[in-house]
Amino acid sequence: MTEKPLILVTNDDGINAPGIRTLIEVLNTIGEVVVVAPDSPQSGMGHAITINSTLYVRQISTKNESQLEYSCSGTPADCVKLGIREILKRKPDLCVSGINHGSNASINVIYSGTMSAAIEAGIEGIPAIGFSLLDYNWKANFEACKPFVKTITENALKNGIPNDVVLNVNIPNVSKENIKGIKICRQAKANWVEAFDKRKNPQGRDYYWLSGEFINLDSGEDTDEWALENNYVSVVPTQFDLTAHKHIETLNNWNL
């Protein structure tokens, strides 16, 4: 009998988040799932790792006794590192991160703990996917995500993901019937115009709340933002080699 694919599951919203619960449910129909996820929300942590404090991992009880789940005191990237090095008995066939509560399209991928976990797996040579739903609500309805998680995951296992690439998948916040399909996209050029709300605490000390407005600067119809605005699931092949290769020759012409 063919061995089931081993799938490492993680996220950045925490091990009890509804999004990861949906992901576990779907992926259990595809392979053997082991969960290593943060014990508390880690949104916006990017690719942070824990180096100045201790890490703790605890196996947690589940209704399904064969389901292995571990909560970790660290970041999403920590979870992947520990999962690969300390918990799993063999290298996973796939790492899947999410389902994130909120968008990781466009520039959001830079700040995302969800995608950083997937990228950490990719750095280790493990095919990886990050899934996100465009709904920040803790009680978001993830039902529409299920068929797309299943389809994309099965295709990734069957066809493989290119080396040094991970998939960034974002799902629009509409009913399953209103999703038009899946589009392979590029990352839209966009950014946050940020502001800080300055306040004083009762002791008179200044403190700040970060806020901002998301600005899409890209009118292209081949971007993740366009796809999502038009009710398509966006899939962006994302690389973690940040070298601007085409500009190496330009810099070589500098008088350095």
Phi and psi restraints in degrees (value plus and minus 20) as a CYANA .aco file:
   2 THR   PHI     -89.2   -49.2
   2 THR   PSI     114.3   154.3
   3 GLU   PHI     -88.8   -48.8
   3 GLU   PSI     116.2   156.2
   4 LYS   PHI     -84.9   -44.9
   4 LYS   PSI     125.0   165.0
   5 PRO   PHI     -83.6   -43.6
   5 PRO   PSI     120.2   160.2
   6 LEU   PHI    -112.0   -72.0
   6 LEU   PSI     103.2   143.2
   7 ILE   PHI    -139.4   -99.4
   7 ILE   PSI      99.6   139.6
   8 LEU   PHI    -107.5   -67.5
   8 LEU   PSI     106.4   146.4
   9 VAL   PHI    -135.5   -95.5
   9 VAL   PSI     115.3   155.3
  10 THR   PHI    -168.4  -128.4
  10 THR   PSI    -197.4  -157.4
  11 ASN   PHI    -186.9  -146.9
  11 ASN   PSI    -191.7  -151.7
  12 ASP   PHI    -142.7  -102.7
  12 ASP   PSI     -25.4    14.6
  13 ASP   PHI    -107.9   -67.9
  13 ASP   PSI     -25.1    14.9
  14 GLY   PHI      84.5   124.5
  14 GLY   PSI     133.1   173.1
  15 ILE   PHI     -85.3   -45.3
  15 ILE   PSI     -40.3    -0.3
  16 ASN   PHI    -116.3   -76.3
  16 ASN   PSI     -16.8    23.2
  17 ALA   PHI     -86.3   -46.3
  17 ALA   PSI     121.3   161.3
  18 PRO   PHI     -76.8   -36.8
  18 PRO   PSI     -53.3   -13.3
  19 GLY   PHI     -82.6   -42.6
  19 GLY   PSI     -64.4   -24.4
  20 ILE   PHI     -91.6   -51.6
  20 ILE   PSI     -49.7    -9.7
  21 ARG   PHI     -83.5   -43.5
  21 ARG   PSI     -61.2   -21.2
  22 THR   PHI     -84.3   -44.3
  22 THR   PSI     -63.3   -23.3
  23 LEU   PHI     -80.5   -40.5
  23 LEU   PSI     -64.7   -24.7
  24 ILE   PHI     -80.5   -40.5
  24 ILE   PSI     -63.6   -23.6
  25 GLU   PHI     -78.2   -38.2
  25 GLU   PSI     -66.2   -26.2
  26 VAL   PHI     -90.2   -50.2
  26 VAL   PSI     -65.5   -25.5
  27 LEU   PHI     -89.7   -49.7
  27 LEU   PSI     -43.4    -3.4
  28 ASN   PHI     -86.0   -46.0
  28 ASN   PSI     -37.7     2.3
  29 THR   PHI    -103.8   -63.8
  29 THR   PSI     -27.5    12.5
  30 ILE   PHI    -130.8   -90.8
  30 ILE   PSI     -59.7   -19.7
  31 GLY   PHI    -177.3  -137.3
  31 GLY   PSI    -187.5  -147.5
  32 GLU   PHI    -108.3   -68.3
  32 GLU   PSI     100.2   140.2
  33 VAL   PHI    -126.2   -86.2
  33 VAL   PSI     109.4   149.4
  34 VAL   PHI    -141.9  -101.9
  34 VAL   PSI     109.5   149.5
  35 VAL   PHI    -126.1   -86.1
  35 VAL   PSI     108.3   148.3
  36 VAL   PHI    -153.2  -113.2
  36 VAL   PSI      88.0   128.0
  37 ALA   PHI    -159.4  -119.4
  37 ALA   PSI     138.7   178.7
  38 PRO   PHI     -81.8   -41.8
  38 PRO   PSI     127.7   167.7
  39 ASP   PHI    -101.1   -61.1
  39 ASP   PSI     -25.2    14.8
  40 SER   PHI    -171.6  -131.6
  40 SER   PSI     142.7   182.7
  41 PRO   PHI     -78.9   -38.9
  41 PRO   PSI     118.4   158.4
  42 GLN   PHI    -151.4  -111.4
  42 GLN   PSI       9.7    49.7
  43 SER   PHI     -80.7   -40.7
  43 SER   PSI     122.2   162.2
  44 GLY   PHI      56.0    96.0
  44 GLY   PSI      -9.5    30.5
  45 MET   PHI     -99.0   -59.0
  45 MET   PSI     -32.1     7.9
  46 GLY   PHI      37.5    77.5
  46 GLY   PSI    -157.2  -117.2
  47 HIS   PHI    -120.9   -80.9
  47 HIS   PSI      10.5    50.5
  48 ALA   PHI     -82.1   -42.1
  48 ALA   PSI     125.3   165.3
  49 ILE   PHI    -149.4  -109.4
  49 ILE   PSI     138.4   178.4
  50 THR   PHI    -112.4   -72.4
  50 THR   PSI      97.2   137.2
  51 ILE   PHI    -147.4  -107.4
  51 ILE   PSI     -35.6     4.4
  52 ASN   PHI    -131.5   -91.5
  52 ASN   PSI      -9.7    30.3
  53 SER   PHI    -170.1  -130.1
  53 SER   PSI     149.5   189.5
  54 THR   PHI     -99.0   -59.0
  54 THR   PSI     135.5   175.5
  55 LEU   PHI    -131.5   -91.5
  55 LEU   PSI     119.6   159.6
  56 TYR   PHI    -143.3  -103.3
  56 TYR   PSI     120.2   160.2
  57 VAL   PHI    -148.7  -108.7
  57 VAL   PSI     115.0   155.0
  58 ARG   PHI    -152.6  -112.6
  58 ARG   PSI     107.4   147.4
  59 GLN   PHI     -93.8   -53.8
  59 GLN   PSI     114.4   154.4
  60 ILE   PHI    -131.8   -91.8
  60 ILE   PSI     131.8   171.8
  61 SER   PHI     -99.3   -59.3
  61 SER   PSI     123.7   163.7
  62 THR   PHI    -151.0  -111.0
  62 THR   PSI     141.3   181.3
  63 LYS   PHI     -83.1   -43.1
  63 LYS   PSI     -56.1   -16.1
  64 ASN   PHI    -111.0   -71.0
  64 ASN   PSI      86.6   126.6
  65 GLU   PHI     -83.8   -43.8
  65 GLU   PSI     -41.9    -1.9
  66 SER   PHI    -103.6   -63.6
  66 SER   PSI     -28.8    11.2
  67 GLN   PHI    -104.1   -64.1
  67 GLN   PSI      97.3   137.3
  68 LEU   PHI    -113.2   -73.2
  68 LEU   PSI     102.2   142.2
  69 GLU   PHI    -155.3  -115.3
  69 GLU   PSI     118.7   158.7
  70 TYR   PHI    -153.5  -113.5
  70 TYR   PSI     113.6   153.6
  71 SER   PHI    -119.8   -79.8
  71 SER   PSI     123.0   163.0
  72 CYS   PHI    -146.2  -106.2
  72 CYS   PSI     120.5   160.5
  73 SER   PHI     -96.5   -56.5
  73 SER   PSI     -27.2    12.8
  74 GLY   PHI    -116.4   -76.4
  74 GLY   PSI    -180.9  -140.9
  75 THR   PHI    -105.1   -65.1
  75 THR   PSI     151.5   191.5
  76 PRO   PHI     -77.5   -37.5
  76 PRO   PSI     -60.9   -20.9
  77 ALA   PHI     -84.4   -44.4
  77 ALA   PSI     -58.8   -18.8
  78 ASP   PHI     -77.6   -37.6
  78 ASP   PSI     -63.0   -23.0
  79 CYS   PHI     -78.9   -38.9
  79 CYS   PSI     -62.4   -22.4
  80 VAL   PHI     -88.2   -48.2
  80 VAL   PSI     -64.4   -24.4
  81 LYS   PHI     -78.5   -38.5
  81 LYS   PSI     -67.7   -27.7
  82 LEU   PHI     -87.5   -47.5
  82 LEU   PSI     -59.8   -19.8
  83 GLY   PHI     -78.4   -38.4
  83 GLY   PSI     -65.3   -25.3
  84 ILE   PHI     -91.7   -51.7
  84 ILE   PSI     -64.7   -24.7
  85 ARG   PHI    -104.7   -64.7
  85 ARG   PSI     -51.4   -11.4
  86 GLU   PHI    -140.1  -100.1
  86 GLU   PSI     -46.6    -6.6
  87 ILE   PHI    -125.3   -85.3
  87 ILE   PSI     -70.4   -30.4
  88 LEU   PHI     -94.4   -54.4
  88 LEU   PSI     123.2   163.2
  89 LYS   PHI    -103.0   -63.0
  89 LYS   PSI     -36.4     3.6
  90 ARG   PHI    -167.6  -127.6
  90 ARG   PSI     145.8   185.8
  91 LYS   PHI     -84.4   -44.4
  91 LYS   PSI     110.5   150.5
  92 PRO   PHI     -88.6   -48.6
  92 PRO   PSI     132.2   172.2
  93 ASP   PHI     -98.9   -58.9
  93 ASP   PSI     -41.1    -1.1
  94 LEU   PHI    -180.3  -140.3
  94 LEU   PSI     125.4   165.4
  95 CYS   PHI    -137.4   -97.4
  95 CYS   PSI     110.6   150.6
  96 VAL   PHI    -145.3  -105.3
  96 VAL   PSI     110.2   150.2
  97 SER   PHI    -138.9   -98.9
  97 SER   PSI     117.0   157.0
  98 GLY   PHI     109.4   149.4
  98 GLY   PSI    -171.5  -131.5
  99 ILE   PHI     -92.1   -52.1
  99 ILE   PSI     102.9   142.9
 100 ASN   PHI     -88.1   -48.1
 100 ASN   PSI     123.3   163.3
 101 HIS   PHI    -105.9   -65.9
 101 HIS   PSI      71.5   111.5
 102 GLY   PHI     103.5   143.5
 102 GLY   PSI     144.7   184.7
 103 SER   PHI     -91.7   -51.7
 103 SER   PSI     119.9   159.9
 104 ASN   PHI    -142.8  -102.8
 104 ASN   PSI       6.7    46.7
 105 ALA   PHI    -100.1   -60.1
 105 ALA   PSI     144.0   184.0
 106 SER   PHI      33.5    73.5
 106 SER   PSI    -157.9  -117.9
 107 ILE   PHI     -87.2   -47.2
 107 ILE   PSI     -35.9     4.1
 108 ASN   PHI     -79.3   -39.3
 108 ASN   PSI     -43.5    -3.5
 109 VAL   PHI     -80.8   -40.8
 109 VAL   PSI     -48.3    -8.3
 110 ILE   PHI     -86.6   -46.6
 110 ILE   PSI     -57.1   -17.1
 111 TYR   PHI    -112.6   -72.6
 111 TYR   PSI     -30.5     9.5
 112 SER   PHI     -95.0   -55.0
 112 SER   PSI     104.6   144.6
 113 GLY   PHI     -89.8   -49.8
 113 GLY   PSI     -54.6   -14.6
 114 THR   PHI     -77.8   -37.8
 114 THR   PSI     -71.4   -31.4
 115 MET   PHI     -93.7   -53.7
 115 MET   PSI     -50.1   -10.1
 116 SER   PHI     -85.1   -45.1
 116 SER   PSI     -54.4   -14.4
 117 ALA   PHI     -83.6   -43.6
 117 ALA   PSI     -64.3   -24.3
 118 ALA   PHI     -83.5   -43.5
 118 ALA   PSI     -61.3   -21.3
 119 ILE   PHI     -84.7   -44.7
 119 ILE   PSI     -59.6   -19.6
 120 GLU   PHI     -77.9   -37.9
 120 GLU   PSI     -62.2   -22.2
 121 ALA   PHI     -83.9   -43.9
 121 ALA   PSI     -62.5   -22.5
 122 GLY   PHI     -79.8   -39.8
 122 GLY   PSI     -59.1   -19.1
 123 ILE   PHI     -80.1   -40.1
 123 ILE   PSI     -53.2   -13.2
 124 GLU   PHI    -103.3   -63.3
 124 GLU   PSI     -14.8    25.2
 125 GLY   PHI      60.9   100.9
 125 GLY   PSI      -1.3    38.7
 126 ILE   PHI    -123.3   -83.3
 126 ILE   PSI     105.7   145.7
 127 PRO   PHI     -75.4   -35.4
 127 PRO   PSI     119.8   159.8
 128 ALA   PHI    -168.4  -128.4
 128 ALA   PSI     129.5   169.5
 129 ILE   PHI    -156.8  -116.8
 129 ILE   PSI     118.3   158.3
 130 GLY   PHI    -132.0   -92.0
 130 GLY   PSI     108.8   148.8
 131 PHE   PHI    -131.5   -91.5
 131 PHE   PSI     119.1   159.1
 132 SER   PHI    -160.7  -120.7
 132 SER   PSI     125.3   165.3
 133 LEU   PHI    -132.8   -92.8
 133 LEU   PSI     115.6   155.6
 134 LEU   PHI     -97.1   -57.1
 134 LEU   PSI      37.6    77.6
 135 ASP   PHI    -168.0  -128.0
 135 ASP   PSI      95.6   135.6
 136 TYR   PHI    -103.1   -63.1
 136 TYR   PSI     -28.5    11.5
 137 ASN   PHI     -86.2   -46.2
 137 ASN   PSI     113.6   153.6
 138 TRP   PHI     -80.2   -40.2
 138 TRP   PSI     -50.9   -10.9
 139 LYS   PHI    -116.7   -76.7
 139 LYS   PSI       5.9    45.9
 140 ALA   PHI     -76.4   -36.4
 140 ALA   PSI     129.2   169.2
 141 ASN   PHI    -112.0   -72.0
 141 ASN   PSI      92.9   132.9
 142 PHE   PHI    -116.8   -76.8
 142 PHE   PSI     -10.1    29.9
 143 GLU   PHI     -78.5   -38.5
 143 GLU   PSI     -61.7   -21.7
 144 ALA   PHI     -87.1   -47.1
 144 ALA   PSI     -39.1     0.9
 145 CYS   PHI     -94.4   -54.4
 145 CYS   PSI     -49.2    -9.2
 146 LYS   PHI     -75.6   -35.6
 146 LYS   PSI     -71.4   -31.4
 147 PRO   PHI     -84.6   -44.6
 147 PRO   PSI     -49.9    -9.9
 148 PHE   PHI     -97.8   -57.8
 148 PHE   PSI     -57.1   -17.1
 149 VAL   PHI     -79.6   -39.6
 149 VAL   PSI     -65.3   -25.3
 150 LYS   PHI     -85.3   -45.3
 150 LYS   PSI     -68.3   -28.3
 151 THR   PHI     -82.2   -42.2
 151 THR   PSI     -67.6   -27.6
 152 ILE   PHI     -88.9   -48.9
 152 ILE   PSI     -60.5   -20.5
 153 THR   PHI     -84.5   -44.5
 153 THR   PSI     -65.8   -25.8
 154 GLU   PHI     -82.4   -42.4
 154 GLU   PSI     -58.7   -18.7
 155 ASN   PHI     -88.0   -48.0
 155 ASN   PSI     -57.3   -17.3
 156 ALA   PHI     -84.2   -44.2
 156 ALA   PSI     -60.4   -20.4
 157 LEU   PHI     -89.9   -49.9
 157 LEU   PSI     -57.7   -17.7
 158 LYS   PHI     -94.6   -54.6
 158 LYS   PSI     -65.9   -25.9
 159 ASN   PHI    -117.8   -77.8
 159 ASN   PSI     -38.5     1.5
 160 GLY   PHI      61.9   101.9
 160 GLY   PSI     134.4   174.4
 161 ILE   PHI    -127.6   -87.6
 161 ILE   PSI     116.0   156.0
 162 PRO   PHI     -72.2   -32.2
 162 PRO   PSI     127.4   167.4
 163 ASN   PHI     -77.9   -37.9
 163 ASN   PSI     122.0   162.0
 164 ASP   PHI      45.0    85.0
 164 ASP   PSI       5.5    45.5
 165 VAL   PHI    -153.7  -113.7
 165 VAL   PSI     120.8   160.8
 166 VAL   PHI    -144.1  -104.1
 166 VAL   PSI     138.0   178.0
 167 LEU   PHI    -118.7   -78.7
 167 LEU   PSI     108.6   148.6
 168 ASN   PHI    -125.0   -85.0
 168 ASN   PSI      87.2   127.2
 169 VAL   PHI    -129.9   -89.9
 169 VAL   PSI     105.7   145.7
 170 ASN   PHI    -141.7  -101.7
 170 ASN   PSI     119.6   159.6
 171 ILE   PHI    -139.6   -99.6
 171 ILE   PSI     107.7   147.7
 172 PRO   PHI     -86.7   -46.7
 172 PRO   PSI     133.2   173.2
 173 ASN   PHI    -108.8   -68.8
 173 ASN   PSI      48.6    88.6
 174 VAL   PHI    -156.4  -116.4
 174 VAL   PSI     150.1   190.1
 175 SER   PHI     -86.9   -46.9
 175 SER   PSI     137.9   177.9
 176 LYS   PHI     -75.5   -35.5
 176 LYS   PSI     -57.7   -17.7
 177 GLU   PHI     -87.1   -47.1
 177 GLU   PSI     -44.6    -4.6
 178 ASN   PHI    -115.1   -75.1
 178 ASN   PSI     -22.2    17.8
 179 ILE   PHI    -102.7   -62.7
 179 ILE   PSI     104.2   144.2
 180 LYS   PHI    -100.7   -60.7
 180 LYS   PSI     -39.5     0.5
 181 GLY   PHI     129.6   169.6
 181 GLY   PSI    -180.7  -140.7
 182 ILE   PHI    -137.4   -97.4
 182 ILE   PSI     114.6   154.6
 183 LYS   PHI    -143.2  -103.2
 183 LYS   PSI     113.8   153.8
 184 ILE   PHI    -102.3   -62.3
 184 ILE   PSI     105.0   145.0
 185 CYS   PHI    -151.1  -111.1
 185 CYS   PSI     151.4   191.4
 186 ARG   PHI    -123.8   -83.8
 186 ARG   PSI     141.4   181.4
 187 GLN   PHI     -90.9   -50.9
 187 GLN   PSI     108.0   148.0
 188 ALA   PHI     -90.2   -50.2
 188 ALA   PSI     127.6   167.6
 189 LYS   PHI    -101.1   -61.1
 189 LYS   PSI      91.8   131.8
 190 ALA   PHI    -176.6  -136.6
 190 ALA   PSI     146.0   186.0
 191 ASN   PHI    -177.1  -137.1
 191 ASN   PSI     150.1   190.1
 192 TRP   PHI    -118.3   -78.3
 192 TRP   PSI     110.0   150.0
 193 VAL   PHI    -114.0   -74.0
 193 VAL   PSI      88.0   128.0
 194 GLU   PHI    -119.8   -79.8
 194 GLU   PSI     135.5   175.5
 195 ALA   PHI    -165.0  -125.0
 195 ALA   PSI     137.2   177.2
 196 PHE   PHI    -138.0   -98.0
 196 PHE   PSI     108.8   148.8
 197 ASP   PHI    -108.6   -68.6
 197 ASP   PSI      87.5   127.5
 198 LYS   PHI    -110.0   -70.0
 198 LYS   PSI     110.0   150.0
 199 ARG   PHI    -157.6  -117.6
 199 ARG   PSI     155.1   195.1
 200 LYS   PHI    -142.5  -102.5
 200 LYS   PSI     119.9   159.9
 201 ASN   PHI    -104.7   -64.7
 201 ASN   PSI     153.0   193.0
 202 PRO   PHI     -77.7   -37.7
 202 PRO   PSI     -42.3    -2.3
 203 GLN   PHI    -108.2   -68.2
 203 GLN   PSI     -18.1    21.9
 204 GLY   PHI      67.1   107.1
 204 GLY   PSI     -11.3    28.7
 205 ARG   PHI    -108.9   -68.9
 205 ARG   PSI     116.4   156.4
 206 ASP   PHI     -89.2   -49.2
 206 ASP   PSI     121.6   161.6
 207 TYR   PHI    -162.7  -122.7
 207 TYR   PSI     146.4   186.4
 208 TYR   PHI    -154.7  -114.7
 208 TYR   PSI     124.1   164.1
 209 TRP   PHI    -133.5   -93.5
 209 TRP   PSI     107.8   147.8
 210 LEU   PHI     -99.4   -59.4
 210 LEU   PSI     113.1   153.1
 211 SER   PHI    -158.6  -118.6
 211 SER   PSI     155.3   195.3
 212 GLY   PHI     155.3   195.3
 212 GLY   PSI     150.2   190.2
 213 GLU   PHI    -141.7  -101.7
 213 GLU   PSI     111.8   151.8
 214 PHE   PHI    -103.0   -63.0
 214 PHE   PSI     106.8   146.8
 215 ILE   PHI    -139.1   -99.1
 215 ILE   PSI      98.5   138.5
 216 ASN   PHI    -110.0   -70.0
 216 ASN   PSI      94.8   134.8
 217 LEU   PHI    -116.8   -76.8
 217 LEU   PSI     -12.3    27.7
 218 ASP   PHI    -137.9   -97.9
 218 ASP   PSI     100.5   140.5
 219 SER   PHI    -116.2   -76.2
 219 SER   PSI     -16.5    23.5
 220 GLY   PHI     -85.3   -45.3
 220 GLY   PSI     127.6   167.6
 221 GLU   PHI    -117.0   -77.0
 221 GLU   PSI      -6.0    34.0
 222 ASP   PHI    -133.6   -93.6
 222 ASP   PSI      -2.9    37.1
 223 THR   PHI    -120.5   -80.5
 223 THR   PSI     143.6   183.6
 224 ASP   PHI     -85.0   -45.0
 224 ASP   PSI     -58.4   -18.4
 225 GLU   PHI     -84.8   -44.8
 225 GLU   PSI     -60.7   -20.7
 226 TRP   PHI     -82.8   -42.8
 226 TRP   PSI     -65.8   -25.8
 227 ALA   PHI     -77.5   -37.5
 227 ALA   PSI     -67.4   -27.4
 228 LEU   PHI     -86.7   -46.7
 228 LEU   PSI     -59.9   -19.9
 229 GLU   PHI     -83.9   -43.9
 229 GLU   PSI     -44.8    -4.8
 230 ASN   PHI    -125.6   -85.6
 230 ASN   PSI       1.8    41.8
 231 ASN   PHI      46.5    86.5
 231 ASN   PSI      15.7    55.7
 232 TYR   PHI    -129.0   -89.0
 232 TYR   PSI     129.7   169.7
 233 VAL   PHI     -95.2   -55.2
 233 VAL   PSI     108.6   148.6
 234 SER   PHI    -118.7   -78.7
 234 SER   PSI     117.3   157.3
 235 VAL   PHI    -145.7  -105.7
 235 VAL   PSI      95.0   135.0
 236 VAL   PHI    -132.4   -92.4
 236 VAL   PSI      97.5   137.5
 237 PRO   PHI     -90.3   -50.3
 237 PRO   PSI      96.3   136.3
 238 THR   PHI    -132.3   -92.3
 238 THR   PSI     108.0   148.0
 239 GLN   PHI    -124.0   -84.0
 239 GLN   PSI     132.6   172.6
 240 PHE   PHI    -129.3   -89.3
 240 PHE   PSI     -16.7    23.3
 241 ASP   PHI    -100.6   -60.6
 241 ASP   PSI      88.7   128.7
 242 LEU   PHI    -108.9   -68.9
 242 LEU   PSI     -13.5    26.5
 243 THR   PHI     -84.7   -44.7
 243 THR   PSI     109.8   149.8
 244 ALA   PHI    -106.0   -66.0
 244 ALA   PSI      60.5   100.5
 245 HIS   PHI     -76.0   -36.0
 245 HIS   PSI     -57.5   -17.5
 246 LYS   PHI     -89.2   -49.2
 246 LYS   PSI     -33.9     6.1
 247 HIS   PHI    -122.6   -82.6
 247 HIS   PSI     -18.2    21.8
 248 ILE   PHI     -81.0   -41.0
 248 ILE   PSI     -63.9   -23.9
 249 GLU   PHI     -82.5   -42.5
 249 GLU   PSI     -59.3   -19.3
 250 THR   PHI     -79.1   -39.1
 250 THR   PSI     -66.6   -26.6
 251 LEU   PHI     -90.5   -50.5
 251 LEU   PSI     -48.2    -8.2
 252 ASN   PHI     -87.2   -47.2
 252 ASN   PSI     -37.6     2.4
 253 ASN   PHI    -106.7   -66.7
 253 ASN   PSI     -25.5    14.5
 254 TRP   PHI     -89.0   -49.0
 254 TRP   PSI     136.3   176.3
 255 ASN   PHI    -107.0   -67.0
 255 ASN   PSI      55.8    95.8
